[in-house]
Amino acid sequence: MQSLTESFIRASFVNASRKEVKDMRLPGFFEELQEPDWPDLDFLGWRDPKLPRRGYTVLPRLDNDPVGIVLKQAEASPRSRAMCNWCRDVRLPNEVVFWSAKRAGSAGRRGNTVGTLICRDFECSRNVRNDPPPAYEGYDVAAARVRRIEELQLKIAAFAELLTSDR
């Protein structure tokens, strides 16, 4: 992921009003985030400390600049333990919730949204870097970790494309 400044992050949001972008609070860890940390992030995600059901993500796209997305957490939680659609980690130390996002452009103005199950506090980058449990004797854990990272990157890029497409 490329170096992101506060102004670049604010300008990247495609499904937010100017007021929402202006009022958005960057994550508390943003100032501490160093350039070498970006390769281990895959995406930037955080919850709004003043609006507990609002989250923000800045997702890379395959051939374009990153796209910022405002997410809204559903009021109800899944009835059973859910699996994150992005990291698919089976040993989740965190809660998974349903997030919805207004689509960009005219589709979003018509009220169209997209939703998915994601880690409540956006720990997906950390989760895919944990060694997966060995599935069988001789299982290549390192190769599985690399595959999980690549799959996460593809899933978040596809989510960003879905939100910005005119379908």
TORKOL-4160 file (C-alpha; in steps of 0.2 Angstrom, whole numbers, padded with zeros to 4 digits, m for minus):
167
<pt num="1" X="0000" Y="0000" Z="0000"/>
<pt num="2" X="0007" Y="0017" Z="m0004"/>
<pt num="3" X="0010" Y="0031" Z="0009"/>
<pt num="4" X="m0006" Y="0039" Z="0014"/>
<pt num="5" X="m0007" Y="0056" Z="0021"/>
<pt num="6" X="m0022" Y="0063" Z="0030"/>
<pt num="7" X="m0028" Y="0074" Z="0016"/>
<pt num="8" X="m0026" Y="0059" Z="0004"/>
<pt num="9" X="m0036" Y="0048" Z="0015"/>
<pt num="10" X="m0050" Y="0061" Z="0017"/>
<pt num="11" X="m0050" Y="0064" Z="m0002"/>
<pt num="12" X="m0052" Y="0045" Z="m0005"/>
<pt num="13" X="m0069" Y="0042" Z="0002"/>
<pt num="14" X="m0082" Y="0038" Z="m0012"/>
<pt num="15" X="m0098" Y="0035" Z="m0002"/>
<pt num="16" X="m0097" Y="0050" Z="0011"/>
<pt num="17" X="m0104" Y="0067" Z="0010"/>
<pt num="18" X="m0091" Y="0082" Z="0012"/>
<pt num="19" X="m0098" Y="0084" Z="0030"/>
<pt num="20" X="m0095" Y="0066" Z="0035"/>
<pt num="21" X="m0077" Y="0067" Z="0028"/>
<pt num="22" X="m0074" Y="0083" Z="0037"/>
<pt num="23" X="m0081" Y="0076" Z="0053"/>
<pt num="24" X="m0072" Y="0060" Z="0052"/>
<pt num="25" X="m0059" Y="0056" Z="0065"/>
<pt num="26" X="m0043" Y="0047" Z="0059"/>
<pt num="27" X="m0038" Y="0032" Z="0070"/>
<pt num="28" X="m0028" Y="0036" Z="0086"/>
<pt num="29" X="m0014" Y="0025" Z="0079"/>
<pt num="30" X="m0013" Y="0035" Z="0063"/>
<pt num="31" X="0001" Y="0047" Z="0069"/>
<pt num="32" X="0011" Y="0032" Z="0076"/>
<pt num="33" X="0009" Y="0022" Z="0059"/>
<pt num="34" X="0026" Y="0022" Z="0051"/>
<pt num="35" X="0030" Y="0019" Z="0033"/>
<pt num="36" X="0037" Y="0001" Z="0036"/>
<pt num="37" X="0020" Y="m0004" Z="0044"/>
<pt num="38" X="0010" Y="m0002" Z="0028"/>
<pt num="39" X="0016" Y="m0019" Z="0019"/>
<pt num="40" X="0008" Y="m0028" Z="0034"/>
<pt num="41" X="m0008" Y="m0019" Z="0034"/>
<pt num="42" X="m0016" Y="m0023" Z="0017"/>
<pt num="43" X="m0030" Y="m0010" Z="0021"/>
<pt num="44" X="m0033" Y="0003" Z="0034"/>
<pt num="45" X="m0048" Y="0001" Z="0045"/>
<pt num="46" X="m0055" Y="0009" Z="0061"/>
<pt num="47" X="m0070" Y="0013" Z="0071"/>
<pt num="48" X="m0076" Y="0030" Z="0075"/>
<pt num="49" X="m0074" Y="0034" Z="0093"/>
<pt num="50" X="m0089" Y="0046" Z="0094"/>
<pt num="51" X="m0101" Y="0035" Z="0083"/>
<pt num="52" X="m0099" Y="0017" Z="0089"/>
<pt num="53" X="m0108" Y="0009" Z="0074"/>
<pt num="54" X="m0098" Y="0018" Z="0061"/>
<pt num="55" X="m0082" Y="0012" Z="0053"/>
<pt num="56" X="m0070" Y="0018" Z="0040"/>
<pt num="57" X="m0059" Y="0008" Z="0028"/>
<pt num="58" X="m0046" Y="0013" Z="0015"/>
<pt num="59" X="m0045" Y="m0001" Z="0003"/>
<pt num="60" X="m0032" Y="m0003" Z="m0011"/>
<pt num="61" X="m0039" Y="m0007" Z="m0028"/>
<pt num="62" X="m0030" Y="m0018" Z="m0041"/>
<pt num="63" X="m0027" Y="m0005" Z="m0054"/>
<pt num="64" X="m0032" Y="0012" Z="m0046"/>
<pt num="65" X="m0029" Y="0023" Z="m0031"/>
<pt num="66" X="m0035" Y="0017" Z="m0014"/>
<pt num="67" X="m0054" Y="0020" Z="m0010"/>
<pt num="68" X="m0061" Y="0026" Z="0006"/>
<pt num="69" X="m0077" Y="0018" Z="0012"/>
<pt num="70" X="m0089" Y="0023" Z="0026"/>
<pt num="71" X="m0096" Y="0007" Z="0034"/>
<pt num="72" X="m0111" Y="0006" Z="0046"/>
<pt num="73" X="m0112" Y="m0009" Z="0058"/>
<pt num="74" X="m0129" Y="m0018" Z="0059"/>
<pt num="75" X="m0139" Y="m0016" Z="0075"/>
<pt num="76" X="m0141" Y="m0034" Z="0078"/>
<pt num="77" X="m0127" Y="m0047" Z="0079"/>
<pt num="78" X="m0126" Y="m0063" Z="0070"/>
<pt num="79" X="m0135" Y="m0077" Z="0081"/>
<pt num="80" X="m0121" Y="m0089" Z="0080"/>
<pt num="81" X="m0102" Y="m0086" Z="0079"/>
<pt num="82" X="m0099" Y="m0079" Z="0062"/>
<pt num="83" X="m0083" Y="m0080" Z="0051"/>
<pt num="84" X="m0076" Y="m0064" Z="0043"/>
<pt num="85" X="m0078" Y="m0064" Z="0024"/>
<pt num="86" X="m0061" Y="m0056" Z="0022"/>
<pt num="87" X="m0049" Y="m0065" Z="0033"/>
<pt num="88" X="m0059" Y="m0081" Z="0035"/>
<pt num="89" X="m0049" Y="m0084" Z="0051"/>
<pt num="90" X="m0056" Y="m0099" Z="0061"/>
<pt num="91" X="m0047" Y="m0094" Z="0078"/>
<pt num="92" X="m0054" Y="m0076" Z="0079"/>
<pt num="93" X="m0050" Y="m0067" Z="0095"/>
<pt num="94" X="m0062" Y="m0054" Z="0090"/>
<pt num="95" X="m0081" Y="m0052" Z="0086"/>
<pt num="96" X="m0087" Y="m0052" Z="0068"/>
<pt num="97" X="m0101" Y="m0041" Z="0063"/>
<pt num="98" X="m0111" Y="m0036" Z="0048"/>
<pt num="99" X="m0106" Y="m0020" Z="0040"/>
<pt num="100" X="m0115" Y="m0011" Z="0026"/>
<pt num="101" X="m0109" Y="0002" Z="0015"/>
<pt num="102" X="m0118" Y="0014" Z="0003"/>
<pt num="103" X="m0112" Y="0012" Z="m0015"/>
<pt num="104" X="m0103" Y="0026" Z="m0023"/>
<pt num="105" X="m0111" Y="0038" Z="m0036"/>
<pt num="106" X="m0129" Y="0037" Z="m0042"/>
<pt num="107" X="m0132" Y="0019" Z="m0035"/>
<pt num="108" X="m0128" Y="0026" Z="m0018"/>
<pt num="109" X="m0139" Y="0041" Z="m0020"/>
<pt num="110" X="m0153" Y="0029" Z="m0024"/>
<pt num="111" X="m0150" Y="0020" Z="m0008"/>
<pt num="112" X="m0141" Y="0005" Z="m0014"/>
<pt num="113" X="m0129" Y="m0003" Z="m0002"/>
<pt num="114" X="m0117" Y="m0018" Z="m0001"/>
<pt num="115" X="m0114" Y="m0028" Z="0015"/>
<pt num="116" X="m0103" Y="m0041" Z="0022"/>
<pt num="117" X="m0097" Y="m0049" Z="0038"/>
<pt num="118" X="m0080" Y="m0042" Z="0044"/>
<pt num="119" X="m0070" Y="m0042" Z="0060"/>
<pt num="120" X="m0078" Y="m0029" Z="0071"/>
<pt num="121" X="m0061" Y="m0020" Z="0074"/>
<pt num="122" X="m0054" Y="m0023" Z="0057"/>
<pt num="123" X="m0040" Y="m0036" Z="0063"/>
<pt num="124" X="m0040" Y="m0045" Z="0046"/>
<pt num="125" X="m0022" Y="m0040" Z="0041"/>
<pt num="126" X="m0015" Y="m0047" Z="0058"/>
<pt num="127" X="m0026" Y="m0063" Z="0057"/>
<pt num="128" X="m0020" Y="m0069" Z="0040"/>
<pt num="129" X="m0002" Y="m0067" Z="0045"/>
<pt num="130" X="m0005" Y="m0079" Z="0060"/>
<pt num="131" X="0001" Y="m0097" Z="0056"/>
<pt num="132" X="m0015" Y="m0107" Z="0051"/>
<pt num="133" X="m0017" Y="m0123" Z="0060"/>
<pt num="134" X="m0009" Y="m0137" Z="0051"/>
<pt num="135" X="m0023" Y="m0147" Z="0041"/>
<pt num="136" X="m0012" Y="m0163" Z="0040"/>
<pt num="137" X="0005" Y="m0170" Z="0042"/>
<pt num="138" X="0017" Y="m0161" Z="0030"/>
<pt num="139" X="0005" Y="m0146" Z="0028"/>
<pt num="140" X="0015" Y="m0131" Z="0022"/>
<pt num="141" X="0010" Y="m0118" Z="0035"/>
<pt num="142" X="0021" Y="m0104" Z="0027"/>
<pt num="143" X="0013" Y="m0106" Z="0010"/>
<pt num="144" X="m0004" Y="m0106" Z="0017"/>
<pt num="145" X="0000" Y="m0090" Z="0026"/>
<pt num="146" X="0005" Y="m0082" Z="0010"/>
<pt num="147" X="m0010" Y="m0088" Z="0001"/>
<pt num="148" X="m0021" Y="m0081" Z="0015"/>
<pt num="149" X="m0013" Y="m0064" Z="0013"/>
<pt num="150" X="m0015" Y="m0064" Z="m0006"/>
<pt num="151" X="m0034" Y="m0070" Z="m0004"/>
<pt num="152" X="m0037" Y="m0055" Z="0008"/>
<pt num="153" X="m0029" Y="m0043" Z="m0004"/>
<pt num="154" X="m0040" Y="m0050" Z="m0018"/>
<pt num="155" X="m0056" Y="m0049" Z="m0007"/>
<pt num="156" X="m0054" Y="m0031" Z="m0002"/>
<pt num="157" X="m0050" Y="m0026" Z="m0019"/>
<pt num="158" X="m0066" Y="m0034" Z="m0026"/>
<pt num="159" X="m0076" Y="m0026" Z="m0012"/>
<pt num="160" X="m0069" Y="m0009" Z="m0017"/>
<pt num="161" X="m0073" Y="m0012" Z="m0035"/>
<pt num="162" X="m0091" Y="m0018" Z="m0031"/>
<pt num="163" X="m0094" Y="m0002" Z="m0021"/>
<pt num="164" X="m0087" Y="0009" Z="m0035"/>
<pt num="165" X="m0095" Y="0000" Z="m0050"/>
<pt num="166" X="m0111" Y="0006" Z="m0058"/>
<pt num="167" X="m0118" Y="m0012" Z="m0058"/>
